[in-house]
Amino acid sequence: MKAALVGNGIGASLTPGMHEAEGRAQGLTYSYDSFDTALTPWSARSLAEILDHAQARGYAGLNITHPHKMAVVAHLDELSGAAQALGTVNTGVFRDGRRIGYTTDYSGFGAALRAYALPTQGAYVVQFGAGGAGSATALALVDAGARVKLVDSVPHRAEALAAQIAKARPNATINTGPFDPARVEGAVNATPLGMNAYPGMAFDPATLSARAWVADIVYFPMDTALTKAAAARGLRVMQGGAMAVYQAVDAFKLITGVTPDAARMGASFDRLRAAPQPD
C-alpha cells in the first residue's frame, strides 16, 4: 500500500514518518512518499498531473498541504462532510476509480479539543486566523458548541469565513469584529505567528481572564512564544502537536482502512520531533 504527502517545501514534515511507523506497527506493507512541489520532478508538474500520477500508480491516497488544499478540490469527484462545507481538503482517497476529499484538519482539531478536555460547549472562543487551517479549526469549534469570534489581519477574510460557516451551520454563533478579552473563555492561534520563520504572537494571553484556555496549531517550534506566555500565566494550554497528531490519525484510517493507535502515533510524533534534523 502506498500514500504520499503533496505540498510545497515539505522536507521537514513529520507526516511520512508517523504514517510509516504506524504502518509497521500494524503489520502493513505501507510506504509513504513526499511529492514536494518546490522540488523536481514535482515542481514541473501541475497538481492535476500529480494526482493522475498517484492514481495511475496505485496509491491508496494522498495528504495535501499548503498551498494546495483549496486548489485540489477541482480535481476530486466528491467531497465528504466538513470538506464539502469548507471547500478545503487535506486528505484525498482513491476508491473504485473515484477521488474523495476529506479534511482531517477539522476532525483532528476536534479530536484534540476532546482529548485535552478543553471546555467548548457554550464557551466564548476567539480564533485568530481565517485562512486554510483556520477554516477547519473554526468549524470544529462551532461543532463543539463554541460561540466563535473570528479575527484576521485581513478583515474581509474573517467575514467571508464567518459567512461560509454560518451558511453550513445555520444555528452556529460565529461573527467578527471587536471583542472584550476579559470575556474570552478560549483563544486559538490559527495563524503562522509563532513559527520559526514568523516570530511573535497573534495575541497577548496576559489580556485574557484566568479561566481562559489557549490552543495553538503551530508545532515548529512546539513551545511557541504564545504557549510559553500562556503557561507562565497559569492558563490551560494545548500545543500545536495535538492537532498534528490527531489529523494524522484520521488520515491514516481513511487511507489504509485500518484504525491506528492514537497514543502510538503521538509517541512517534514526539520521537521524530526530537530526532536531529538533516542539514
Stockholm file with secondary structure:
# STOCKHOLM 1.0

chainA/1-279         MKAALVGNGIGASLTPGMHEAEGRAQGLTYSYDSFDTALTPWSARSLAEILDHAQARGYAGLNITHPHKMAVVAHLDELSGAAQALGTVNTGVFRDGRRIGYTTDYSGFGAALRAYALPTQGAYVVQFGAGGAGSATALALVDAGARVKLVDSVPHRAEALAAQIAKARPNATINTGPFDPARVEGAVNATPLGMNAYPGMAFDPATLSARAWVADIVYFPMDTALTKAAAARGLRVMQGGAMAVYQAVDAFKLITGVTPDAARMGASFDRLRAAPQPD
#=GR chainA/1-279 SS CEEEEEESSCTTCSHHHHHHHHHHHTTCCCEEEEEETTSTTGGGSCHHHHHHHHHHTTCCEEEECTTCTTGGGGGCSEECTHHHHHTCCSEEEEETTEEEEECHHHHHHHHHHHHTTCCCTTCEEEEECCSHHHHHHHHHHHHTTCEEEEECSSHHHHHHHHHHHHHHCTTCCEEESCCCGGGCSEEEECSSTTSTTSCSCSSCGGGSCTTCEEEECCCSSSSCHHHHHHHHHTCEEECTHHHHHHHHHHHHHHHHSCCCCHHHHHHHHHHHHHSCCCC
#=GC SS_cons         CEEEEEESSCTTCSHHHHHHHHHHHTTCCCEEEEEETTSTTGGGSCHHHHHHHHHHTTCCEEEECTTCTTGGGGGCSEECTHHHHHTCCSEEEEETTEEEEECHHHHHHHHHHHHTTCCCTTCEEEEECCSHHHHHHHHHHHHTTCEEEEECSSHHHHHHHHHHHHHHCTTCCEEESCCCGGGCSEEEECSSTTSTTSCSCSSCGGGSCTTCEEEECCCSSSSCHHHHHHHHHTCEEECTHHHHHHHHHHHHHHHHSCCCCHHHHHHHHHHHHHSCCCC
//
